């Protein structure tokens, strides 16, 4: 299972909203919605976020075991 919870914490630490991140990284509303739902997005989007925030991928996304 994919979780973007680390991104939420990173944005809070930087006093930034998802909408601001979306505008800065040119992310579509669909991509932001998918991330909010814990759905997959392309690695290119994750890379774009990491480069903009100047942070490692672990500060953006984590992979959790599926809950059975």
C-alpha positions as CSV (number, residue, x, y, z in Angstrom):
1,X,0.0,0.0,0.0
2,X,1.3,3.5,-0.9
3,X,1.1,6.3,1.6
4,X,1.8,9.9,1.1
5,X,1.7,10.6,4.8
6,X,5.4,11.6,4.8
7,X,4.6,14.3,2.3
8,X,1.9,15.7,4.5
9,X,4.4,15.9,7.4
10,X,7.0,17.5,5.1
11,X,4.5,20.1,3.9
12,X,3.4,20.9,7.5
13,X,7.1,21.4,8.5
14,X,7.5,23.8,5.6
15,X,4.2,25.6,6.2
16,X,3.0,24.7,2.7
17,X,-0.3,23.5,1.4
18,X,-0.9,20.7,-1.2
19,X,-2.4,23.4,-3.5
20,X,0.8,25.4,-3.3
21,X,2.9,22.3,-4.0
22,X,0.7,21.5,-6.9
23,X,1.2,24.9,-8.4
24,X,4.9,25.0,-7.8
25,X,5.4,21.5,-9.3
26,X,2.8,21.8,-12.0
27,X,0.8,18.8,-10.7
28,X,-2.7,18.3,-12.0
29,X,-5.7,18.3,-9.6
30,X,-6.1,14.6,-10.6
31,X,-2.6,13.8,-9.4
32,X,-3.2,15.6,-6.1
33,X,-6.4,13.8,-5.6
34,X,-4.8,10.4,-6.3
35,X,-2.1,11.2,-3.7
36,X,-4.7,12.2,-1.2
37,X,-6.4,8.8,-1.7
38,X,-3.2,6.9,-1.4
39,X,-3.3,5.8,-5.0
40,X,-0.2,5.4,-7.2
41,X,1.2,8.3,-9.2
42,X,4.1,8.1,-11.6
43,X,7.7,8.2,-10.4
44,X,8.2,11.3,-12.5
45,X,5.7,13.1,-10.3
46,X,7.4,11.9,-7.1
47,X,10.8,13.0,-8.6
48,X,9.4,16.4,-9.4
49,X,8.2,16.8,-5.8
50,X,11.5,15.6,-4.3
51,X,13.5,17.9,-6.6
52,X,11.3,20.9,-5.7
53,X,11.4,20.3,-2.0
54,X,15.0,19.2,-2.1
55,X,14.3,16.2,0.0
56,X,14.7,12.4,-0.3
57,X,11.9,10.2,-1.5
58,X,11.3,9.0,2.1
59,X,10.0,12.4,2.9
60,X,7.4,12.1,0.2
61,X,6.1,8.5,0.0
62,X,6.3,5.2,1.9
63,X,5.2,1.7,1.1
64,X,3.3,-0.1,3.8
65,X,2.3,-3.7,3.9
66,X,-1.2,-4.4,2.6
67,X,-3.8,-4.9,5.3
68,X,-5.6,-8.2,4.9
